[in-house]
Protein backbone atom coordinates (compact mmCIF):
# COMPACT_ATOMS: atom_id res chain seq x y z
CA UNK A 1 0.00 0.00 0.00
CA UNK A 2 2.87 2.35 0.81
CA UNK A 3 4.44 1.77 -2.58
CA UNK A 4 1.22 2.56 -4.42
CA UNK A 5 0.90 5.86 -2.60
CA UNK A 6 4.54 6.64 -3.30
CA UNK A 7 4.09 5.88 -7.01
CA UNK A 8 1.01 8.12 -7.21
CA UNK A 9 2.85 10.92 -5.42
CA UNK A 10 5.79 10.66 -7.82
CA UNK A 11 3.44 10.72 -10.81
CA UNK A 12 1.75 13.83 -9.49
CA UNK A 13 5.03 15.61 -8.77
CA UNK A 14 6.90 14.88 -11.97
CA UNK A 15 4.21 14.01 -14.48
CA UNK A 16 4.20 11.22 -17.01
CA UNK A 17 6.48 12.98 -19.49
CA UNK A 18 9.36 13.47 -17.05
CA UNK A 19 9.37 9.96 -15.58
CA UNK A 20 11.16 8.25 -18.50
CA UNK A 21 13.82 10.99 -18.46
CA UNK A 22 14.30 10.58 -14.72
CA UNK A 23 14.54 6.82 -15.02
CA UNK A 24 17.04 7.04 -17.85
CA UNK A 25 19.27 9.51 -16.01
CA UNK A 26 19.09 7.42 -12.84
CA UNK A 27 20.09 4.31 -14.79
CA UNK A 28 23.01 6.09 -16.43
CA UNK A 29 24.20 7.42 -13.08
CA UNK A 30 23.98 3.97 -11.53
CA UNK A 31 25.91 2.45 -14.45
CA UNK A 32 28.66 5.07 -14.15
CA UNK A 33 28.89 4.47 -10.40
CA UNK A 34 29.18 0.71 -10.90
CA UNK A 35 31.88 1.18 -13.54
CA UNK A 36 33.84 3.53 -11.28
CA UNK A 37 33.66 1.22 -8.28
CA UNK A 38 34.59 -1.76 -10.43
CA UNK A 39 37.64 0.16 -11.59
CA UNK A 40 38.62 0.84 -7.99
CA UNK A 41 38.19 -2.81 -7.06
CA UNK A 42 40.33 -3.86 -10.02
CA UNK A 43 43.07 -1.43 -8.94
CA UNK A 44 43.03 -2.87 -5.43
CA UNK A 45 43.38 -6.42 -6.76
CA UNK A 46 46.38 -5.51 -8.90
CA UNK A 47 48.06 -3.77 -5.95
CA UNK A 48 47.61 -6.82 -3.70
CA UNK A 49 48.86 -9.20 -6.41
CA UNK A 50 52.28 -7.56 -6.50
PDB file of N, H, CA, C and O in Angstrom:
ATOM      1  N   UNK A   1       0.824  -1.196   0.000  1.00  0.00           N
ATOM      2  CA  UNK A   1       0.000   0.000   0.000  1.00  0.00           C
ATOM      3  C   UNK A   1       0.866   1.258   0.000  1.00  0.00           C
ATOM      4  O   UNK A   1       0.545   2.251  -0.653  1.00  0.00           O
ATOM      5  N   UNK A   2       1.972   1.196   0.746  1.00  0.00           N
ATOM      6  H   UNK A   2       2.233   0.389   1.276  1.00  0.00           H
ATOM      7  CA  UNK A   2       2.870   2.351   0.807  1.00  0.00           C
ATOM      8  C   UNK A   2       3.464   2.653  -0.560  1.00  0.00           C
ATOM      9  O   UNK A   2       3.617   3.813  -0.945  1.00  0.00           O
ATOM     10  N   UNK A   3       3.797   1.587  -1.291  1.00  0.00           N
ATOM     11  H   UNK A   3       3.672   0.645  -0.978  1.00  0.00           H
ATOM     12  CA  UNK A   3       4.437   1.767  -2.583  1.00  0.00           C
ATOM     13  C   UNK A   3       3.481   2.352  -3.607  1.00  0.00           C
ATOM     14  O   UNK A   3       3.897   3.109  -4.485  1.00  0.00           O
ATOM     15  N   UNK A   4       2.221   2.012  -3.504  1.00  0.00           N
ATOM     16  H   UNK A   4       1.883   1.397  -2.792  1.00  0.00           H
ATOM     17  CA  UNK A   4       1.222   2.557  -4.424  1.00  0.00           C
ATOM     18  C   UNK A   4       1.071   4.058  -4.183  1.00  0.00           C
ATOM     19  O   UNK A   4       1.016   4.843  -5.129  1.00  0.00           O
ATOM     20  N   UNK A   5       1.006   4.444  -2.923  1.00  0.00           N
ATOM     21  H   UNK A   5       1.051   3.806  -2.154  1.00  0.00           H
ATOM     22  CA  UNK A   5       0.901   5.865  -2.602  1.00  0.00           C
ATOM     23  C   UNK A   5       2.142   6.625  -3.050  1.00  0.00           C
ATOM     24  O   UNK A   5       2.045   7.744  -3.553  1.00  0.00           O
ATOM     25  N   UNK A   6       3.293   6.020  -2.869  1.00  0.00           N
ATOM     26  H   UNK A   6       3.372   5.111  -2.461  1.00  0.00           H
ATOM     27  CA  UNK A   6       4.539   6.642  -3.297  1.00  0.00           C
ATOM     28  C   UNK A   6       4.560   6.811  -4.810  1.00  0.00           C
ATOM     29  O   UNK A   6       4.967   7.862  -5.306  1.00  0.00           O
ATOM     30  N   UNK A   7       4.131   5.806  -5.543  1.00  0.00           N
ATOM     31  H   UNK A   7       3.800   4.953  -5.141  1.00  0.00           H
ATOM     32  CA  UNK A   7       4.093   5.882  -7.009  1.00  0.00           C
ATOM     33  C   UNK A   7       3.133   6.973  -7.480  1.00  0.00           C
ATOM     34  O   UNK A   7       3.445   7.710  -8.415  1.00  0.00           O
ATOM     35  N   UNK A   8       1.980   7.079  -6.846  1.00  0.00           N
ATOM     36  H   UNK A   8       1.727   6.480  -6.087  1.00  0.00           H
ATOM     37  CA  UNK A   8       1.013   8.117  -7.209  1.00  0.00           C
ATOM     38  C   UNK A   8       1.582   9.500  -6.910  1.00  0.00           C
ATOM     39  O   UNK A   8       1.410  10.424  -7.705  1.00  0.00           O
ATOM     40  N   UNK A   9       2.242   9.647  -5.797  1.00  0.00           N
ATOM     41  H   UNK A   9       2.382   8.896  -5.151  1.00  0.00           H
ATOM     42  CA  UNK A   9       2.845  10.922  -5.424  1.00  0.00           C
ATOM     43  C   UNK A   9       3.929  11.325  -6.431  1.00  0.00           C
ATOM     44  O   UNK A   9       4.008  12.488  -6.824  1.00  0.00           O
ATOM     45  N   UNK A  10       4.743  10.388  -6.836  1.00  0.00           N
ATOM     46  H   UNK A  10       4.679   9.442  -6.516  1.00  0.00           H
ATOM     47  CA  UNK A  10       5.791  10.663  -7.822  1.00  0.00           C
ATOM     48  C   UNK A  10       5.176  11.059  -9.163  1.00  0.00           C
ATOM     49  O   UNK A  10       5.654  11.983  -9.821  1.00  0.00           O
ATOM     50  N   UNK A  11       4.121  10.362  -9.564  1.00  0.00           N
ATOM     51  H   UNK A  11       3.733   9.611  -9.030  1.00  0.00           H
ATOM     52  CA  UNK A  11       3.438  10.716 -10.814  1.00  0.00           C
ATOM     53  C   UNK A  11       2.871  12.131 -10.755  1.00  0.00           C
ATOM     54  O   UNK A  11       2.944  12.878 -11.731  1.00  0.00           O
ATOM     55  N   UNK A  12       2.312  12.490  -9.620  1.00  0.00           N
ATOM     56  H   UNK A  12       2.252  11.883  -8.827  1.00  0.00           H
ATOM     57  CA  UNK A  12       1.747  13.830  -9.487  1.00  0.00           C
ATOM     58  C   UNK A  12       2.831  14.900  -9.485  1.00  0.00           C
ATOM     59  O   UNK A  12       2.644  15.975 -10.056  1.00  0.00           O
ATOM     60  N   UNK A  13       3.954  14.617  -8.852  1.00  0.00           N
ATOM     61  H   UNK A  13       4.107  13.744  -8.389  1.00  0.00           H
ATOM     62  CA  UNK A  13       5.030  15.611  -8.768  1.00  0.00           C
ATOM     63  C   UNK A  13       5.732  15.830 -10.101  1.00  0.00           C
ATOM     64  O   UNK A  13       5.961  16.971 -10.500  1.00  0.00           O
ATOM     65  N   UNK A  14       6.071  14.763 -10.782  1.00  0.00           N
ATOM     66  H   UNK A  14       5.885  13.835 -10.458  1.00  0.00           H
ATOM     67  CA  UNK A  14       6.897  14.875 -11.974  1.00  0.00           C
ATOM     68  C   UNK A  14       6.114  14.779 -13.274  1.00  0.00           C
ATOM     69  O   UNK A  14       6.568  15.286 -14.299  1.00  0.00           O
ATOM     70  N   UNK A  15       4.984  14.160 -13.259  1.00  0.00           N
ATOM     71  H   UNK A  15       4.615  13.747 -12.427  1.00  0.00           H
ATOM     72  CA  UNK A  15       4.207  14.007 -14.480  1.00  0.00           C
ATOM     73  C   UNK A  15       4.692  12.824 -15.292  1.00  0.00           C
ATOM     74  O   UNK A  15       5.776  12.290 -15.056  1.00  0.00           O
ATOM     75  N   UNK A  16       3.882  12.426 -16.240  1.00  0.00           N
ATOM     76  H   UNK A  16       3.001  12.859 -16.432  1.00  0.00           H
ATOM     77  CA  UNK A  16       4.199  11.225 -17.008  1.00  0.00           C
ATOM     78  C   UNK A  16       5.275  11.470 -18.058  1.00  0.00           C
ATOM     79  O   UNK A  16       5.923  10.520 -18.497  1.00  0.00           O
ATOM     80  N   UNK A  17       5.482  12.702 -18.468  1.00  0.00           N
ATOM     81  H   UNK A  17       4.956  13.474 -18.112  1.00  0.00           H
ATOM     82  CA  UNK A  17       6.481  12.976 -19.494  1.00  0.00           C
ATOM     83  C   UNK A  17       7.887  13.008 -18.919  1.00  0.00           C
ATOM     84  O   UNK A  17       8.846  12.697 -19.626  1.00  0.00           O
ATOM     85  N   UNK A  18       8.029  13.370 -17.669  1.00  0.00           N
ATOM     86  H   UNK A  18       7.251  13.623 -17.094  1.00  0.00           H
ATOM     87  CA  UNK A  18       9.356  13.472 -17.054  1.00  0.00           C
ATOM     88  C   UNK A  18       9.856  12.148 -16.504  1.00  0.00           C
ATOM     89  O   UNK A  18      11.064  11.963 -16.354  1.00  0.00           O
ATOM     90  N   UNK A  19       8.961  11.229 -16.203  1.00  0.00           N
ATOM     91  H   UNK A  19       7.980  11.379 -16.326  1.00  0.00           H
ATOM     92  CA  UNK A  19       9.373   9.965 -15.579  1.00  0.00           C
ATOM     93  C   UNK A  19      10.357   9.156 -16.424  1.00  0.00           C
ATOM     94  O   UNK A  19      11.334   8.657 -15.865  1.00  0.00           O
ATOM     95  N   UNK A  20      10.162   8.995 -17.727  1.00  0.00           N
ATOM     96  H   UNK A  20       9.368   9.400 -18.181  1.00  0.00           H
ATOM     97  CA  UNK A  20      11.164   8.254 -18.503  1.00  0.00           C
ATOM     98  C   UNK A  20      12.538   8.926 -18.481  1.00  0.00           C
ATOM     99  O   UNK A  20      13.564   8.248 -18.425  1.00  0.00           O
ATOM    100  N   UNK A  21      12.553  10.256 -18.525  1.00  0.00           N
ATOM    101  H   UNK A  21      11.720  10.807 -18.571  1.00  0.00           H
ATOM    102  CA  UNK A  21      13.821  10.986 -18.462  1.00  0.00           C
ATOM    103  C   UNK A  21      14.509  10.760 -17.120  1.00  0.00           C
ATOM    104  O   UNK A  21      15.719  10.543 -17.062  1.00  0.00           O
ATOM    105  N   UNK A  22      13.734  10.812 -16.055  1.00  0.00           N
ATOM    106  H   UNK A  22      12.751  10.989 -16.102  1.00  0.00           H
ATOM    107  CA  UNK A  22      14.299  10.584 -14.721  1.00  0.00           C
ATOM    108  C   UNK A  22      14.838   9.170 -14.587  1.00  0.00           C
ATOM    109  O   UNK A  22      15.921   8.966 -14.038  1.00  0.00           O
ATOM    110  N   UNK A  23      14.099   8.204 -15.077  1.00  0.00           N
ATOM    111  H   UNK A  23      13.219   8.369 -15.522  1.00  0.00           H
ATOM    112  CA  UNK A  23      14.543   6.817 -15.020  1.00  0.00           C
ATOM    113  C   UNK A  23      15.805   6.585 -15.830  1.00  0.00           C
ATOM    114  O   UNK A  23      16.709   5.870 -15.398  1.00  0.00           O
ATOM    115  N   UNK A  24      15.862   7.186 -16.993  1.00  0.00           N
ATOM    116  H   UNK A  24      15.128   7.767 -17.344  1.00  0.00           H
ATOM    117  CA  UNK A  24      17.041   7.045 -17.855  1.00  0.00           C
ATOM    118  C   UNK A  24      18.273   7.662 -17.197  1.00  0.00           C
ATOM    119  O   UNK A  24      19.346   7.058 -17.197  1.00  0.00           O
ATOM    120  N   UNK A  25      18.124   8.855 -16.640  1.00  0.00           N
ATOM    121  H   UNK A  25      17.253   9.346 -16.640  1.00  0.00           H
ATOM    122  CA  UNK A  25      19.268   9.509 -16.012  1.00  0.00           C
ATOM    123  C   UNK A  25      19.697   8.762 -14.750  1.00  0.00           C
ATOM    124  O   UNK A  25      20.887   8.691 -14.446  1.00  0.00           O
ATOM    125  N   UNK A  26      18.737   8.208 -14.018  1.00  0.00           N
ATOM    126  H   UNK A  26      17.770   8.265 -14.265  1.00  0.00           H
ATOM    127  CA  UNK A  26      19.087   7.417 -12.839  1.00  0.00           C
ATOM    128  C   UNK A  26      19.850   6.163 -13.244  1.00  0.00           C
ATOM    129  O   UNK A  26      20.831   5.799 -12.597  1.00  0.00           O
ATOM    130  N   UNK A  27      19.412   5.506 -14.301  1.00  0.00           N
ATOM    131  H   UNK A  27      18.614   5.802 -14.826  1.00  0.00           H
ATOM    132  CA  UNK A  27      20.092   4.306 -14.786  1.00  0.00           C
ATOM    133  C   UNK A  27      21.505   4.601 -15.260  1.00  0.00           C
ATOM    134  O   UNK A  27      22.427   3.833 -14.985  1.00  0.00           O
ATOM    135  N   UNK A  28      21.681   5.712 -15.971  1.00  0.00           N
ATOM    136  H   UNK A  28      20.932   6.336 -16.194  1.00  0.00           H
ATOM    137  CA  UNK A  28      23.014   6.094 -16.429  1.00  0.00           C
ATOM    138  C   UNK A  28      23.933   6.401 -15.252  1.00  0.00           C
ATOM    139  O   UNK A  28      25.099   6.009 -15.244  1.00  0.00           O
ATOM    140  N   UNK A  29      23.399   7.100 -14.265  1.00  0.00           N
ATOM    141  H   UNK A  29      22.451   7.418 -14.272  1.00  0.00           H
ATOM    142  CA  UNK A  29      24.197   7.421 -13.078  1.00  0.00           C
ATOM    143  C   UNK A  29      24.607   6.157 -12.334  1.00  0.00           C
ATOM    144  O   UNK A  29      25.746   6.036 -11.885  1.00  0.00           O
ATOM    145  N   UNK A  30      23.687   5.228 -12.206  1.00  0.00           N
ATOM    146  H   UNK A  30      22.761   5.326 -12.571  1.00  0.00           H
ATOM    147  CA  UNK A  30      23.982   3.972 -11.532  1.00  0.00           C
ATOM    148  C   UNK A  30      25.034   3.177 -12.301  1.00  0.00           C
ATOM    149  O   UNK A  30      25.926   2.586 -11.692  1.00  0.00           O
ATOM    150  N   UNK A  31      24.941   3.155 -13.622  1.00  0.00           N
ATOM    151  H   UNK A  31      24.216   3.635 -14.116  1.00  0.00           H
ATOM    152  CA  UNK A  31      25.911   2.446 -14.445  1.00  0.00           C
ATOM    153  C   UNK A  31      27.303   3.066 -14.313  1.00  0.00           C
ATOM    154  O   UNK A  31      28.297   2.346 -14.213  1.00  0.00           O
ATOM    155  N   UNK A  32      27.375   4.396 -14.314  1.00  0.00           N
ATOM    156  H   UNK A  32      26.568   4.981 -14.396  1.00  0.00           H
ATOM    157  CA  UNK A  32      28.659   5.074 -14.145  1.00  0.00           C
ATOM    158  C   UNK A  32      29.252   4.778 -12.775  1.00  0.00           C
ATOM    159  O   UNK A  32      30.458   4.565 -12.653  1.00  0.00           O
ATOM    160  N   UNK A  33      28.420   4.762 -11.754  1.00  0.00           N
ATOM    161  H   UNK A  33      27.440   4.935 -11.854  1.00  0.00           H
ATOM    162  CA  UNK A  33      28.888   4.465 -10.399  1.00  0.00           C
ATOM    163  C   UNK A  33      29.432   3.047 -10.315  1.00  0.00           C
ATOM    164  O   UNK A  33      30.483   2.816  -9.717  1.00  0.00           O
ATOM    165  N   UNK A  34      28.720   2.095 -10.913  1.00  0.00           N
ATOM    166  H   UNK A  34      27.866   2.283 -11.399  1.00  0.00           H
ATOM    167  CA  UNK A  34      29.180   0.705 -10.901  1.00  0.00           C
ATOM    168  C   UNK A  34      30.502   0.555 -11.641  1.00  0.00           C
ATOM    169  O   UNK A  34      31.391  -0.168 -11.192  1.00  0.00           O
ATOM    170  N   UNK A  35      30.632   1.244 -12.783  1.00  0.00           N
ATOM    171  H   UNK A  35      29.909   1.831 -13.148  1.00  0.00           H
ATOM    172  CA  UNK A  35      31.880   1.185 -13.543  1.00  0.00           C
ATOM    173  C   UNK A  35      33.035   1.776 -12.743  1.00  0.00           C
ATOM    174  O   UNK A  35      34.139   1.232 -12.746  1.00  0.00           O
ATOM    175  N   UNK A  36      32.784   2.879 -12.063  1.00  0.00           N
ATOM    176  H   UNK A  36      31.887   3.322 -12.061  1.00  0.00           H
ATOM    177  CA  UNK A  36      33.835   3.532 -11.282  1.00  0.00           C
ATOM    178  C   UNK A  36      34.258   2.660 -10.100  1.00  0.00           C
ATOM    179  O   UNK A  36      35.450   2.539  -9.816  1.00  0.00           O
ATOM    180  N   UNK A  37      33.308   2.061  -9.422  1.00  0.00           N
ATOM    181  H   UNK A  37      32.339   2.159  -9.652  1.00  0.00           H
ATOM    182  CA  UNK A  37      33.657   1.222  -8.275  1.00  0.00           C
ATOM    183  C   UNK A  37      34.317  -0.065  -8.727  1.00  0.00           C
ATOM    184  O   UNK A  37      35.171  -0.603  -8.021  1.00  0.00           O
ATOM    185  N   UNK A  38      33.936  -0.567  -9.895  1.00  0.00           N
ATOM    186  H   UNK A  38      33.242  -0.130 -10.468  1.00  0.00           H
ATOM    187  CA  UNK A  38      34.592  -1.758 -10.429  1.00  0.00           C
ATOM    188  C   UNK A  38      36.049  -1.447 -10.755  1.00  0.00           C
ATOM    189  O   UNK A  38      36.937  -2.266 -10.514  1.00  0.00           O
ATOM    190  N   UNK A  39      36.287  -0.263 -11.300  1.00  0.00           N
ATOM    191  H   UNK A  39      35.566   0.402 -11.495  1.00  0.00           H
ATOM    192  CA  UNK A  39      37.644   0.157 -11.594  1.00  0.00           C
ATOM    193  C   UNK A  39      38.483   0.256 -10.332  1.00  0.00           C
ATOM    194  O   UNK A  39      39.657  -0.114 -10.338  1.00  0.00           O
ATOM    195  N   UNK A  40      37.901   0.746  -9.262  1.00  0.00           N
ATOM    196  H   UNK A  40      36.947   1.047  -9.257  1.00  0.00           H
ATOM    197  CA  UNK A  40      38.617   0.843  -7.993  1.00  0.00           C
ATOM    198  C   UNK A  40      38.922  -0.538  -7.435  1.00  0.00           C
ATOM    199  O   UNK A  40      40.007  -0.768  -6.901  1.00  0.00           O
ATOM    200  N   UNK A  41      37.978  -1.449  -7.554  1.00  0.00           N
ATOM    201  H   UNK A  41      37.097  -1.262  -7.988  1.00  0.00           H
ATOM    202  CA  UNK A  41      38.189  -2.808  -7.058  1.00  0.00           C
ATOM    203  C   UNK A  41      39.275  -3.502  -7.865  1.00  0.00           C
ATOM    204  O   UNK A  41      40.084  -4.247  -7.311  1.00  0.00           O
ATOM    205  N   UNK A  42      39.298  -3.262  -9.177  1.00  0.00           N
ATOM    206  H   UNK A  42      38.641  -2.657  -9.628  1.00  0.00           H
ATOM    207  CA  UNK A  42      40.335  -3.864 -10.023  1.00  0.00           C
ATOM    208  C   UNK A  42      41.722  -3.331  -9.653  1.00  0.00           C
ATOM    209  O   UNK A  42      42.703  -4.075  -9.650  1.00  0.00           O
ATOM    210  N   UNK A  43      41.790  -2.021  -9.339  1.00  0.00           N
ATOM    211  H   UNK A  43      40.993  -1.416  -9.341  1.00  0.00           H
ATOM    212  CA  UNK A  43      43.067  -1.428  -8.942  1.00  0.00           C
ATOM    213  C   UNK A  43      43.553  -2.041  -7.637  1.00  0.00           C
ATOM    214  O   UNK A  43      44.747  -2.300  -7.485  1.00  0.00           O
ATOM    215  N   UNK A  44      42.649  -2.274  -6.699  1.00  0.00           N
ATOM    216  H   UNK A  44      41.679  -2.063  -6.823  1.00  0.00           H
ATOM    217  CA  UNK A  44      43.029  -2.873  -5.426  1.00  0.00           C
ATOM    218  C   UNK A  44      43.559  -4.282  -5.618  1.00  0.00           C
ATOM    219  O   UNK A  44      44.522  -4.676  -4.960  1.00  0.00           O
ATOM    220  N   UNK A  45      42.944  -5.049  -6.511  1.00  0.00           N
ATOM    221  H   UNK A  45      42.161  -4.730  -7.045  1.00  0.00           H
ATOM    222  CA  UNK A  45      43.380  -6.418  -6.757  1.00  0.00           C
ATOM    223  C   UNK A  45      44.777  -6.440  -7.365  1.00  0.00           C
ATOM    224  O   UNK A  45      45.594  -7.290  -7.010  1.00  0.00           O
ATOM    225  N   UNK A  46      45.059  -5.511  -8.279  1.00  0.00           N
ATOM    226  H   UNK A  46      44.395  -4.821  -8.568  1.00  0.00           H
ATOM    227  CA  UNK A  46      46.383  -5.509  -8.902  1.00  0.00           C
ATOM    228  C   UNK A  46      47.450  -5.058  -7.911  1.00  0.00           C
ATOM    229  O   UNK A  46      48.598  -5.490  -8.008  1.00  0.00           O
ATOM    230  N   UNK A  47      47.097  -4.208  -6.970  1.00  0.00           N
ATOM    231  H   UNK A  47      46.164  -3.856  -6.891  1.00  0.00           H
ATOM    232  CA  UNK A  47      48.063  -3.775  -5.948  1.00  0.00           C
ATOM    233  C   UNK A  47      48.374  -4.914  -4.976  1.00  0.00           C
ATOM    234  O   UNK A  47      49.513  -5.047  -4.528  1.00  0.00           O
ATOM    235  N   UNK A  48      47.386  -5.727  -4.648  1.00  0.00           N
ATOM    236  H   UNK A  48      46.461  -5.619  -5.011  1.00  0.00           H
ATOM    237  CA  UNK A  48      47.614  -6.825  -3.699  1.00  0.00           C
ATOM    238  C   UNK A  48      48.306  -8.010  -4.367  1.00  0.00           C
ATOM    239  O   UNK A  48      48.913  -8.834  -3.683  1.00  0.00           O
ATOM    240  N   UNK A  49      48.224  -8.105  -5.693  1.00  0.00           N
ATOM    241  H   UNK A  49      47.731  -7.436  -6.248  1.00  0.00           H
ATOM    242  CA  UNK A  49      48.861  -9.195  -6.405  1.00  0.00           C
ATOM    243  C   UNK A  49      50.382  -9.033  -6.491  1.00  0.00           C
ATOM    244  O   UNK A  49      51.104 -10.012  -6.679  1.00  0.00           O
ATOM    245  N   UNK A  50      50.850  -7.824  -6.357  1.00  0.00           N
ATOM    246  H   UNK A  50      50.263  -7.029  -6.205  1.00  0.00           H
ATOM    247  CA  UNK A  50      52.281  -7.561  -6.498  1.00  0.00           C
ATOM    248  C   UNK A  50      53.076  -8.031  -5.330  1.00  0.00           C
ATOM    249  O   UNK A  50      54.297  -7.875  -5.311  1.00  0.00           O
TER     250      UNK A  50
END
